[in-house]
C-alpha cells in the first residue's frame, strides 16, 4: 500500500511515462472519480487519478438542490469542495488528457493516455462519465462557440435579452430552459419526440412561463448566421419554420466516455460499461462507477456513492487476491 507525507505531495504529473505501479488507478475526475479518490486514500492505497479535467459534467450544473448537506450549491462550488477534500491526501494526478486505451499487462492493468503516458496499476476504477451528444444539424459544428452551446451555465449570460432555443425534452433541457427564461424574452423548447421526458415538477415550472414556446415533434435541420448564429430552421408537422434565435443550447443526451474500453470491458448497446451491484465489470480487478456505467439515474449524489462503493469493492478484491 502507498502512503504519503501530506497534501503538499499531490502532483500534477507531466512529461515522462510513469514507472510506478499503483494499487489503484482511477479514470475520471467527476463526482464518482473524486469520491473514489478520497475513499482510496483513506484505505492507504497508492493511487493515481487520470482525468481531462477535475469536475466533469458537474461543472456544467448551475444549481444543485438535491445533494445532501446543501439546500443549494452551484456545480462548480460543489466540485471545489470535492477537490479540496481530495487534495488533503497524497494522490497522484495526471490532468489535462484522456485515456486512449485500457488493457492488461501481465497481472496488472495498463492505461495509455492520448499523449502517450503509460500508467500501471493492480486495479482500476473507471469513472469517466459522459459527454454531450450533438444534433447533427447543418451548421451546428461551424457555429459551435459562436451561438451553438452545450453548456448553458458557461454561455447563458452572453445571451441576455436575446431570443434563444433549447433543444431536447429531458431534465437537462428543461433546466436550461428555466435558466434562460430568467434572461431572455423568448425561449423555444424544441423536442423531436411527441412528448416531454422531464420530471413533472420541471414541466410545471417551465411550460407555464408565457415566454416559453414549446415545439414537439420538431427537428432542427439547419443553424444559420454570419459570424454568429442568427436563425434556426426547424422541421415541423406544418412544414419548415425559420426562427430568429441568437443562441442554440443543445441538450439531447449524453454519450458514455467508454471508447477506450471497447473490446476490453463489456458494454451495453448505449456504450455504458456493464456493472453489477458491487461495481464489478466483466474483467476482474476493473470496477466501474457513475454515469459511464449501467447504474440507473445519472445524479451527482448517486455517482459519488458509486465511486465510494467501487473503491471498497476494489479494496476487498486486492486483499482477497493478495495484491496488497
C-alpha positions in Angstrom: 0.0 0.0 0.0 1.1 3.5 -0.6 1.2 6.3 2.0 2.3 9.9 1.8 3.7 12.9 3.6 0.8 15.3 3.2 -1.2 17.3 0.7 1.9 19.1 -0.5 2.9 15.9 -2.3 -0.1 16.0 -4.6 1.3 16.2 -8.1 0.0 17.1 -11.5 2.4 14.8 -13.3 3.8 15.8 -16.7 6.2 14.5 -19.3 7.8 11.1 -19.0 5.9 7.8 -18.7 5.0 6.6 -15.2 7.1 3.7 -14.0 5.3 3.4 -10.6 2.9 0.6 -10.1 -0.2 1.8 -8.3 -2.5 -0.2 -6.1 -5.4 1.6 -7.9 -5.8 4.0 -10.8 -9.0 6.0 -11.1 -10.0 7.1 -14.6 -12.1 10.3 -14.4 -12.3 13.4 -12.3 -16.0 14.0 -11.8 -18.1 13.2 -8.7 -17.5 9.4 -9.0 -13.8 9.8 -9.6 -13.2 12.3 -6.8 -15.2 10.3 -4.3 -13.3 7.2 -5.3 -10.1 9.1 -4.7 -11.0 10.1 -1.2 -12.0 6.5 -0.3 -8.9 5.1 -1.9 -6.7 7.4 0.1 -8.4 6.6 3.3 -7.7 2.9 2.7 -4.0 3.9 2.2 -3.9 2.7 -1.4 -1.2 4.1 -3.6 -3.5 5.9 -6.1 -3.4 7.8 -9.3 -6.2 9.8 -10.9 -6.2 10.4 -14.7 -8.6 12.9 -16.0 -9.1 15.5 -18.7 -10.3 17.9 -16.0 -11.5 18.0 -12.4 -15.2 18.3 -12.2 -16.7 16.7 -15.3 -20.4 17.3 -16.0 -20.9 18.8 -12.5 -19.1 21.9 -13.7 -21.9 22.5 -16.2 -24.6 22.4 -13.5 -25.8 25.9 -12.4 -27.6 24.8 -9.3 -27.7 21.7 -7.2 -30.7 21.3 -4.8 -30.6 17.6 -4.1 -27.2 16.9 -2.8 -27.4 16.1 0.9 -26.0 18.7 3.2 -26.6 21.6 0.8 -30.0 23.2 0.3 -28.5 24.9 -2.7 -25.0 25.0 -4.2 -23.7 25.6 -7.7 -21.9 22.7 -9.6 -18.5 24.5 -9.6 -18.8 25.2 -5.9 -19.6 21.6 -5.1 -16.7 20.3 -7.2 -14.4 22.8 -5.4 -15.4 21.3 -2.1 -14.8 17.8 -3.5 -11.4 18.8 -4.8 -10.4 20.5 -1.6 -11.2 17.3 0.3 -9.3 15.2 -2.2 -6.2 17.4 -2.0 -5.8 16.6 1.7 -4.4 13.3 0.5 -1.2 12.3 -1.4 -2.9 11.2 -4.6 -1.0 11.5 -7.9 -3.0 13.4 -10.5 -2.4 13.3 -14.3 -4.7 16.0 -15.6 -5.3 17.5 -19.0 -5.5 14.4 -21.1 -7.8 11.4 -21.6 -7.1 7.7 -21.5 -6.9 6.4 -25.1 -6.6 2.7 -24.2 -7.1 0.4 -21.2 -5.7 -3.1 -21.4 -4.0 -5.8 -19.3 -0.2 -6.1 -19.0 0.5 -9.4 -17.3 -1.3 -9.4 -14.0 -1.6 -5.6 -14.0 -3.6 -3.1 -15.9 -2.1 -0.6 -18.3 -3.7 2.8 -19.2 -2.2 4.7 -22.2 -3.2 8.4 -22.4 -3.7 10.3 -25.6 -0.2 11.9 -25.1 1.5 8.6 -24.7 1.8 8.4 -20.9 1.6 4.8 -19.5 0.3 4.0 -16.1 0.3 0.6 -14.4 -1.9 -0.4 -11.6 -3.1 -3.6 -9.8 -6.7 -2.5 -10.0 -8.8 0.1 -11.8 -12.0 2.2 -11.2 -13.4 3.6 -14.4 -15.4 6.8 -13.7 -15.1 8.7 -17.0 -18.7 9.9 -17.1 -20.5 11.1 -20.2 -20.3 14.0 -22.7 -22.9 15.9 -24.7 -24.5 14.4 -27.8 -24.5 16.6 -30.9 -27.6 17.2 -33.1 -26.0 16.6 -36.4 -27.8 19.6 -37.9 -26.3 21.6 -40.8 -24.2 24.4 -39.4 -24.0 23.0 -35.9 -20.3 22.4 -35.8 -19.4 25.6 -37.7 -21.3 27.7 -35.2 -20.0 25.9 -32.1 -18.8 28.7 -29.7 -20.5 31.3 -31.9 -24.0 30.8 -30.8 -24.3 27.0 -30.5 -23.5 25.9 -26.9 -23.5 22.7 -25.0 -23.2 24.5 -21.7 -25.8 27.0 -20.6 -24.1 27.5 -17.3 -21.0 28.6 -19.2 -22.6 30.6 -22.0 -26.1 31.5 -20.9 -25.3 35.0 -19.6 -23.9 36.1 -23.0 -27.4 35.8 -24.5 -29.3 38.1 -22.0 -32.2 39.9 -23.7 -31.8 37.7 -26.9 -34.1 35.0 -28.3 -32.7 31.6 -27.9 -33.6 27.9 -28.4 -33.1 24.9 -26.2 -33.1 21.5 -28.0 -34.2 18.5 -26.0 -37.1 17.2 -23.8 -35.5 15.8 -20.7 -34.4 17.3 -17.4 -31.3 18.9 -18.6 -33.2 20.7 -21.4 -35.9 21.9 -19.0 -33.3 23.1 -16.5 -31.5 25.0 -19.3 -34.8 26.5 -20.4 -35.6 27.5 -16.9 -32.3 29.3 -16.6 -32.7 31.0 -20.0 -36.2 32.2 -19.2 -34.7 34.4 -16.5 -32.6 36.1 -19.1 -34.3 36.0 -22.4 -37.5 37.5 -23.9 -38.4 34.2 -25.7 -37.1 30.7 -25.4 -38.0 28.0 -27.9 -38.0 24.5 -26.5 -37.6 22.0 -29.4 -38.1 18.3 -28.9 -38.0 15.7 -31.7 -40.2 13.4 -29.6 -44.0 13.7 -29.3 -43.9 14.3 -25.5 -41.6 15.7 -22.9 -39.4 13.4 -20.8 -38.6 15.8 -17.9 -39.8 15.4 -14.4 -43.3 16.7 -13.8 -42.2 19.5 -11.4 -39.8 20.9 -14.1 -42.5 20.7 -16.7 -44.9 22.7 -14.5 -42.3 25.4 -13.9 -41.2 25.8 -17.4 -44.2 25.2 -19.6 -46.3 27.7 -17.6 -44.0 30.6 -18.5 -45.5 32.7 -21.2 -42.1 33.4 -22.7 -41.6 29.7 -23.4 -42.5 28.5 -26.9 -42.8 24.7 -26.8 -42.3 22.7 -30.1 -42.9 19.0 -30.0 -42.3 16.6 -32.9 -39.9 19.1 -34.3 -36.4 18.6 -35.7 -33.6 21.1 -36.1 -32.5 21.0 -39.7 -30.1 23.9 -40.0 -28.5 26.6 -38.0 -27.8 29.8 -39.9 -25.9 33.0 -39.5 -22.8 35.0 -40.4 -20.1 35.5 -37.8 -22.7 34.3 -35.2 -26.0 32.4 -35.1 -28.9 34.5 -36.5 -31.6 31.9 -37.1 -32.5 28.2 -37.0 -34.6 26.1 -39.4 -36.9 23.6 -37.7 -38.8 20.9 -39.5 -42.4 20.6 -38.0 -45.6 18.9 -38.9 -46.7 22.1 -40.7 -43.5 22.4 -42.7 -40.2 24.1 -42.1 -40.1 27.2 -39.9 -37.2 29.6 -39.6 -36.9 31.1 -36.2 -34.9 34.1 -35.2 -32.5 33.0 -32.4 -29.1 34.2 -31.3 -28.3 31.1 -29.2 -28.9 27.4 -29.6 -28.4 25.3 -26.5 -28.1 21.6 -27.3 -29.4 19.2 -24.5 -30.2 16.0 -26.3 -28.5 13.5 -24.1 -25.1 12.2 -23.3 -22.6 9.7 -24.7 -20.6 7.5 -22.3 -16.8 8.2 -22.4 -16.0 4.5 -22.8 -14.4 4.2 -26.2 -11.1 3.4 -24.7 -12.6 0.3 -23.1 -14.2 -1.2 -26.2 -13.1 -4.8 -26.7 -11.8 -4.9 -23.2 -14.8 -4.3 -21.0 -18.3 -5.5 -21.8 -20.6 -2.5 -22.8 -24.3 -2.3 -23.4 -25.9 -1.0 -26.6 -25.6 2.6 -25.4 -21.9 2.2 -24.8 -22.3 2.1 -21.0 -19.9 -0.2 -19.0 -21.9 -3.1 -17.6 -21.5 -3.4 -13.8 -23.1 -5.4 -11.1 -24.3 -4.1 -7.7 -20.7 -4.3 -6.4 -19.4 -2.1 -9.3 -17.6 -5.1 -10.8 -17.1 -5.1 -14.6 -16.7 -8.1 -16.9 -12.9 -8.0 -16.1 -11.8 -9.0 -12.6 -10.0 -6.2 -10.9 -11.7 -3.4 -13.0 -14.6 -1.6 -11.4 -17.0 1.0 -12.8 -18.7 4.0 -11.2 -21.0 6.8 -12.1 -22.6 7.9 -15.4 -20.3 5.8 -17.6 -21.9 2.7 -16.2 -25.2 1.0 -16.4 -26.3 2.2 -13.0 -29.7 3.9 -13.4 -30.4 7.6 -12.6 -27.5 9.8 -13.5 -27.3 12.0 -10.5 -24.4 13.6 -8.7 -25.2 12.0 -5.4 -25.5 8.6 -7.0 -22.2 9.0 -8.8 -20.4 10.0 -5.6 -21.9 7.0 -3.8 -20.9 4.6 -6.6 -17.4 6.0 -6.6 -17.1 5.1 -2.9 -18.6 1.7 -3.4 -16.3 0.9 -6.3 -13.2 1.6 -4.3 -14.5 -0.5 -1.4 -15.1 -3.4 -3.8 -11.6 -2.9 -5.3 -10.0 -2.9 -1.9 -11.7 -6.2 -1.0 -10.6 -7.6 -4.3 -7.0 -6.5 -3.8 -6.9 -8.1 -0.3 -8.7 -11.3 -1.5 -6.1 -11.7 -4.3 -3.2 -10.9 -2.0 -2.2 -7.9 -4.1 -1.7 -5.6 -1.1 
